[in-house]
Amino acid sequence: MDTDRTREGLPATGAVVPPLPAGTRLLHIGPHKTGTTAVQGALFAAKEEMARHGVDFPAHSRHPIEAVLAACARPAMMGDPLPTEKHWRRLLDQVAATGRRTSVISSEFFADAEDDATIARIVEQLGGDRVHVLVTLRPLARIMPSQWQQYVQNGLRLGYEPWLEHMLRRPPYDRPTPSFWRRHRHDRLVERWVGATGPGRVTVVVVDDRDRDALTRAFEALLGLPGGLLRPVPEAANRSLTLAETEMLRNLNREFRGNGLPEELYSKLVRHGAIAHMKNVCGPTPQDVRIRTPQWALEAAAGIGAEAAARIVGTGVRVLGDPASLSRAPASGGPADEPRLAPEVAAQALFGMLTTVAATNGAGKGRTVHRTSSKELVKVLGHRCLKRLRLR
């Protein structure tokens, strides 16, 4: 095996990746936790420069999530507004406006399309035989902890090991998160999309976590872009939560669900308030306890990954990178230490929630929270609390 070529995100044979034909509509479907946010940030940041090389990024935002959820007939995140067909039609119009130029559309939520008819309709509406599907994959063992904490950010109350028990040991493995295997039984995901395009119009990129630039280089090669044009964009808001942060949120989810509060409140105050502010202000530290996967789950994930890799290769799609790596698993590292949440992290989460309340109630005279001083926000909140106390 030519390991240098593999590390560069190229086929193990060492062959150079030829660019896709001009006019291709490259559809990146994820799935989740395979570097999608980093790719979307790099593509969006280089939008104007790519256009000068004949490649368009038609979406008006980094990630057109509402449009894709509508296309796949999937619900929104907990408490968020329901996506409509109008969102999808707007994206289709933006894609159509690229004409005969090459374009790239990226969303991990395309992986949530679960039936053949939906996938066939998406491919046809995006350009039919002009569509080339790109799937990015990582070892399942590395995806599981990251995906669990993401589910907690959407209201999950189950701990990590009980969640693993449900996903790996309790048939039919579809509770409490039915989307997990729809996204991450990777062979079946590839097979569903091959059914709509044929194997000649599907490329699988196996992500190498040791080389963070390999994924963007694969996109550059497929799109015929100069090397180094796509560069990573720091995205603190999308970092994974630490174990302590996730456990804090999981306990909050229990209280929230147990008291029957409206989901819109969760979206506004918790996900877009407390969590978003905490992520942006507090980064992980070396002292944070990481989410550890038990050895039995690592071994189960490796077995599933090996089976998936063999079936993917058997479909005849082009595979960039080493498919054998999908069956590799890191060592569990022994029992985890007790997670402890730093007081300043808890304070930032609470402050994020308070600033969202203040902004919702008109603090800052129409300005966004980030443009309103902390002193002014606290003053507004204080006045409101006093007013309510007087009314009582």
Residue pairs with C-beta under 8 A, 6 or more apart in sequence:
1 12
1 322
2 12
2 13
2 14
5 11
5 12
5 13
5 14
5 15
6 12
6 208
6 321
6 322
7 208
7 210
7 211
7 214
8 211
8 214
8 217
9 205
9 208
9 211
9 214
9 215
9 217
9 218
9 221
9 320
9 321
10 16
10 17
10 218
10 221
10 320
10 321
11 17
11 318
11 319
11 320
11 321
12 321
12 322
16 221
17 218
17 221
17 222
17 320
19 221
19 222
19 223
19 224
20 26
20 102
20 132
20 222
20 223
20 224
22 54
22 100
22 101
22 102
22 224
23 100
23 101
23 102
23 130
24 102
24 103
24 130
24 131
24 132
25 95
25 98
25 102
25 103
25 104
25 105
25 126
25 127
25 130
25 131
25 132
26 102
26 103
26 104
26 105
26 132
26 134
26 222
26 223
27 105
27 110
27 123
27 126
27 131
27 132
27 133
27 134
28 36
28 39
28 104
28 105
28 106
28 107
28 110
28 134
28 136
28 219
29 107
29 108
29 110
29 111
29 133
29 134
29 135
29 189
29 193
30 36
30 107
30 108
30 109
30 110
30 111
30 135
30 136
30 183
31 108
31 111
31 135
31 136
31 137
31 183
31 184
31 186
31 189
32 108
32 111
32 143
32 147
32 150
32 183
32 184
33 108
33 138
33 142
33 143
33 146
33 147
33 150
34 108
34 136
34 137
34 138
34 143
34 207
35 136
35 138
35 207
35 215
36 106
36 107
36 108
36 136
37 63
37 235
37 238
38 212
38 215
38 216
38 232
38 233
38 235
39 106
39 136
39 215
39 216
39 219
39 230
40 62
40 63
40 106
40 107
41 62
41 232
41 233
41 235
42 216
42 219
42 230
42 231
42 232
42 233
43 50
43 57
43 62
43 104
43 106
43 219
43 230
44 57
44 59
44 61
44 62
44 233
45 231
45 233
46 57
46 229
46 230
46 231
47 57
49 229
50 56
50 57
50 223
50 225
50 229
51 57
53 224
53 225
53 226
53 229
54 101
54 102
54 224
55 101
55 102
55 103
55 104
55 223
55 224
55 225
56 98
56 101
56 102
56 103
56 104
57 103
57 104
58 91
58 94
58 95
58 97
58 98
58 103
58 105
59 67
59 91
59 94
59 105
60 94
63 106
63 107
64 87
64 91
64 105
64 107
65 83
65 107
65 109
66 76
66 81
66 83
66 84
66 87
67 83
67 87
67 88
67 90
67 91
67 107
68 88
68 91
68 107
68 109
68 110
69 75
69 76
69 83
69 87
69 109
69 112
70 83
70 84
70 85
70 86
70 87
70 88
71 88
71 91
71 110
71 113
71 118
71 121
71 122
71 125
72 109
72 110
72 112
72 113
72 114
72 118
72 122
73 118
74 83
74 109
74 112
74 113
75 82
76 82
76 83
77 154
77 267
77 271
78 154
78 155
78 263
78 266
78 267
78 271
79 262
79 263
79 264
79 265
79 266
79 267
79 268
79 271
80 267
91 105
92 125
92 126
95 103
95 105
95 126
95 127
102 223
102 224
104 219
104 223
105 126
108 183
110 122
111 182
111 183
111 189
112 179
112 182
112 183
113 119
113 122
113 192
114 182
114 192
116 192
116 195
116 196
119 192
119 193
119 195
119 196
120 195
120 196
122 196
123 131
123 133
123 193
123 196
123 197
129 201
131 197
131 201
132 197
132 201
132 202
132 203
132 222
133 193
133 197
133 201
133 202
133 203
134 202
134 203
134 204
134 205
134 219
134 222
135 186
135 189
135 190
135 193
135 202
135 203
135 204
135 205
136 204
136 205
136 207
136 215
137 186
137 204
137 205
137 206
137 207
137 326
138 206
138 207
138 209
138 326
139 301
139 302
139 305
139 325
139 326
139 327
139 328
139 329
140 184
140 186
140 301
140 302
140 304
140 305
140 308
140 326
141 293
141 297
141 298
141 301
141 302
141 305
141 328
141 329
141 330
142 209
142 330
143 184
144 164
144 167
144 293
144 297
144 301
145 160
145 240
145 290
145 291
145 292
145 293
146 240
147 180
147 183
147 184
148 156
148 160
148 163
148 164
148 246
148 291
149 240
149 241
149 246
149 291
150 240
151 163
151 177
151 180
152 241
152 246
152 249
152 250
152 253
153 241
153 249
153 271
153 275
154 271
155 253
155 256
155 257
155 263
155 266
156 163
156 176
156 177
156 250
156 253
157 250
157 253
157 254
157 257
158 166
158 176
158 250
159 250
160 291
160 293
161 294
161 297
163 176
163 177
164 293
164 294
164 297
166 173
166 175
166 176
166 177
167 173
167 177
167 180
167 181
168 297
168 300
168 301
173 181
174 181
182 189
183 189
185 304
185 308
186 305
186 308
186 312
186 326
187 307
187 308
187 309
187 311
187 312
187 315
190 202
190 204
190 311
190 312
190 315
190 317
191 311
191 315
193 202
194 202
194 315
194 317
199 315
199 316
199 317
200 316
202 315
202 317
202 318
203 222
203 317
203 318
203 319
203 320
204 312
204 317
204 318
204 319
204 320
204 323
205 215
205 218
205 320
205 321
206 319
206 320
206 321
206 322
206 323
206 325
206 326
207 214
207 215
207 321
208 214
208 321
208 322
208 325
212 232
213 232
214 321
216 230
216 231
216 232
217 227
217 230
218 320
218 321
219 225
219 230
220 226
220 227
220 228
220 229
220 230
236 279
236 280
236 283
237 276
237 279
237 280
238 279
239 279
239 283
239 284
241 249
241 275
241 279
242 284
242 288
242 289
242 290
242 291
242 339
243 288
243 289
243 290
243 291
243 336
243 339
244 288
244 289
244 339
244 340
244 341
244 342
244 345
245 278
245 341
245 345
245 349
246 291
247 339
247 341
248 341
248 346
248 349
249 270
249 275
252 270
256 266
256 270
268 356
268 360
269 353
269 356
269 357
270 353
272 356
273 352
273 353
273 355
273 356
273 357
274 349
274 350
274 352
274 353
274 356
275 349
275 352
276 352
277 348
277 349
277 351
277 352
277 353
277 355
278 345
278 348
278 349
278 352
281 348
281 352
282 342
282 344
282 345
282 348
285 342
288 339
289 336
289 337
289 338
289 339
289 340
290 336
291 336
292 332
292 333
292 334
292 335
292 336
293 301
293 332
294 332
295 332
298 329
298 330
298 331
298 332
299 329
301 329
302 327
302 328
302 329
303 327
305 326
305 327
305 328
305 329
306 326
306 327
308 326
309 323
309 324
309 326
309 327
312 319
312 323
313 319
313 323
351 374
354 377
354 381
355 363
355 369
355 372
355 377
356 369
357 381
358 364
358 369
358 372
358 377
358 380
358 381
359 368
359 369
359 372
361 380
361 384
363 369
363 372
363 376
363 377
363 380
363 381
364 371
364 372
364 376
364 377
364 380
369 377
